[in-house]
């Protein structure tokens, strides 16, 4: 199993608040890296790209979880209406 797959499994176990917090942290990290690059402190720009990909992965998981919750709510409402 690839490292990335293991990381995705761990991310999927987190709740929405934790995932949202991770997105904010990654975005702040991107901002700080850009600032450091501008001032010449960091030359490795690949970290920015990696953080952007991480943000995209986390947002995808958030979307999946949100859609799953909507589906569960719809199913629950249908069950309540059938009673």
ChimeraX commands (.cxc) that place a marker at each C-alpha (Angstrom):
marker #1 position 0.00,0.00,0.00 radius 0.5
marker #1 position 1.29,3.45,-0.87 radius 0.5
marker #1 position 1.96,6.08,1.75 radius 0.5
marker #1 position -0.59,8.37,0.12 radius 0.5
marker #1 position -3.31,5.71,0.42 radius 0.5
marker #1 position -2.52,5.30,4.11 radius 0.5
marker #1 position -2.74,9.05,4.62 radius 0.5
marker #1 position -6.10,9.18,2.83 radius 0.5
marker #1 position -7.47,6.42,5.06 radius 0.5
marker #1 position -6.37,8.35,8.14 radius 0.5
marker #1 position -7.94,11.54,6.80 radius 0.5
marker #1 position -11.24,9.79,6.11 radius 0.5
marker #1 position -11.44,8.82,9.79 radius 0.5
marker #1 position -11.34,12.45,10.93 radius 0.5
marker #1 position -14.48,14.51,11.45 radius 0.5
marker #1 position -15.42,17.62,9.49 radius 0.5
marker #1 position -14.10,20.06,12.12 radius 0.5
marker #1 position -10.67,18.46,12.15 radius 0.5
marker #1 position -10.55,18.38,8.35 radius 0.5
marker #1 position -11.57,22.04,8.12 radius 0.5
marker #1 position -8.88,22.92,10.62 radius 0.5
marker #1 position -6.32,21.05,8.52 radius 0.5
marker #1 position -7.36,22.99,5.41 radius 0.5
marker #1 position -6.86,26.29,7.22 radius 0.5
marker #1 position -3.46,25.18,8.50 radius 0.5
marker #1 position -2.33,24.08,5.03 radius 0.5
marker #1 position -3.51,27.36,3.48 radius 0.5
marker #1 position -1.63,29.34,6.13 radius 0.5
marker #1 position 1.44,27.22,5.42 radius 0.5
marker #1 position 1.15,28.05,1.71 radius 0.5
marker #1 position 0.96,31.76,2.51 radius 0.5
marker #1 position 4.02,31.54,4.77 radius 0.5
marker #1 position 5.99,29.59,2.16 radius 0.5
marker #1 position 5.16,32.16,-0.51 radius 0.5
marker #1 position 6.30,34.92,1.80 radius 0.5
marker #1 position 9.55,33.09,2.57 radius 0.5
marker #1 position 10.19,32.50,-1.13 radius 0.5
marker #1 position 9.68,36.20,-1.85 radius 0.5
marker #1 position 12.29,37.09,0.75 radius 0.5
marker #1 position 14.67,34.41,-0.49 radius 0.5
marker #1 position 14.57,32.28,2.65 radius 0.5
marker #1 position 13.22,29.20,0.86 radius 0.5
marker #1 position 14.15,28.02,-2.59 radius 0.5
marker #1 position 12.20,24.75,-2.68 radius 0.5
marker #1 position 8.87,25.73,-4.24 radius 0.5
marker #1 position 7.64,22.14,-4.47 radius 0.5
marker #1 position 6.35,22.40,-0.89 radius 0.5
marker #1 position 3.73,24.90,-2.07 radius 0.5
marker #1 position 2.50,22.53,-4.77 radius 0.5
marker #1 position 2.37,19.63,-2.30 radius 0.5
marker #1 position 0.35,21.70,0.18 radius 0.5
marker #1 position -2.07,22.71,-2.57 radius 0.5
marker #1 position -2.57,19.06,-3.46 radius 0.5
marker #1 position -3.11,18.23,0.21 radius 0.5
marker #1 position -5.76,20.96,0.45 radius 0.5
marker #1 position -7.50,19.55,-2.62 radius 0.5
marker #1 position -7.48,16.03,-1.16 radius 0.5
marker #1 position -8.88,17.21,2.16 radius 0.5
marker #1 position -11.59,19.29,0.45 radius 0.5
marker #1 position -12.56,16.25,-1.60 radius 0.5
marker #1 position -12.96,14.19,1.57 radius 0.5
marker #1 position -15.02,16.99,3.15 radius 0.5
marker #1 position -17.29,17.02,0.10 radius 0.5
marker #1 position -17.69,13.25,0.25 radius 0.5
marker #1 position -18.60,13.37,3.93 radius 0.5
marker #1 position -21.04,16.24,3.42 radius 0.5
marker #1 position -22.76,14.42,0.56 radius 0.5
marker #1 position -22.99,11.27,2.67 radius 0.5
marker #1 position -24.64,13.27,5.49 radius 0.5
marker #1 position -27.15,14.80,3.07 radius 0.5
marker #1 position -28.05,11.34,1.77 radius 0.5
marker #1 position -28.52,10.06,5.31 radius 0.5
marker #1 position -30.77,13.03,6.14 radius 0.5
marker #1 position -32.87,12.39,3.04 radius 0.5
marker #1 position -33.22,8.71,3.96 radius 0.5
marker #1 position -34.17,9.59,7.53 radius 0.5
marker #1 position -36.78,12.09,6.35 radius 0.5
marker #1 position -38.26,9.51,3.98 radius 0.5
marker #1 position -38.44,6.95,6.81 radius 0.5
marker #1 position -40.16,9.51,9.07 radius 0.5
marker #1 position -42.64,10.41,6.35 radius 0.5
marker #1 position -43.51,6.75,5.78 radius 0.5
marker #1 position -44.54,6.31,9.41 radius 0.5
marker link #1:1,2 radius 0.2
marker link #1:2,3 radius 0.2
marker link #1:3,4 radius 0.2
marker link #1:4,5 radius 0.2
marker link #1:5,6 radius 0.2
marker link #1:6,7 radius 0.2
marker link #1:7,8 radius 0.2
marker link #1:8,9 radius 0.2
marker link #1:9,10 radius 0.2
marker link #1:10,11 radius 0.2
marker link #1:11,12 radius 0.2
marker link #1:12,13 radius 0.2
marker link #1:13,14 radius 0.2
marker link #1:14,15 radius 0.2
marker link #1:15,16 radius 0.2
marker link #1:16,17 radius 0.2
marker link #1:17,18 radius 0.2
marker link #1:18,19 radius 0.2
marker link #1:19,20 radius 0.2
marker link #1:20,21 radius 0.2
marker link #1:21,22 radius 0.2
marker link #1:22,23 radius 0.2
marker link #1:23,24 radius 0.2
marker link #1:24,25 radius 0.2
marker link #1:25,26 radius 0.2
marker link #1:26,27 radius 0.2
marker link #1:27,28 radius 0.2
marker link #1:28,29 radius 0.2
marker link #1:29,30 radius 0.2
marker link #1:30,31 radius 0.2
marker link #1:31,32 radius 0.2
marker link #1:32,33 radius 0.2
marker link #1:33,34 radius 0.2
marker link #1:34,35 radius 0.2
marker link #1:35,36 radius 0.2
marker link #1:36,37 radius 0.2
marker link #1:37,38 radius 0.2
marker link #1:38,39 radius 0.2
marker link #1:39,40 radius 0.2
marker link #1:40,41 radius 0.2
marker link #1:41,42 radius 0.2
marker link #1:42,43 radius 0.2
marker link #1:43,44 radius 0.2
marker link #1:44,45 radius 0.2
marker link #1:45,46 radius 0.2
marker link #1:46,47 radius 0.2
marker link #1:47,48 radius 0.2
marker link #1:48,49 radius 0.2
marker link #1:49,50 radius 0.2
marker link #1:50,51 radius 0.2
marker link #1:51,52 radius 0.2
marker link #1:52,53 radius 0.2
marker link #1:53,54 radius 0.2
marker link #1:54,55 radius 0.2
marker link #1:55,56 radius 0.2
marker link #1:56,57 radius 0.2
marker link #1:57,58 radius 0.2
marker link #1:58,59 radius 0.2
marker link #1:59,60 radius 0.2
marker link #1:60,61 radius 0.2
marker link #1:61,62 radius 0.2
marker link #1:62,63 radius 0.2
marker link #1:63,64 radius 0.2
marker link #1:64,65 radius 0.2
marker link #1:65,66 radius 0.2
marker link #1:66,67 radius 0.2
marker link #1:67,68 radius 0.2
marker link #1:68,69 radius 0.2
marker link #1:69,70 radius 0.2
marker link #1:70,71 radius 0.2
marker link #1:71,72 radius 0.2
marker link #1:72,73 radius 0.2
marker link #1:73,74 radius 0.2
marker link #1:74,75 radius 0.2
marker link #1:75,76 radius 0.2
marker link #1:76,77 radius 0.2
marker link #1:77,78 radius 0.2
marker link #1:78,79 radius 0.2
marker link #1:79,80 radius 0.2
marker link #1:80,81 radius 0.2
marker link #1:81,82 radius 0.2
marker link #1:82,83 radius 0.2
view
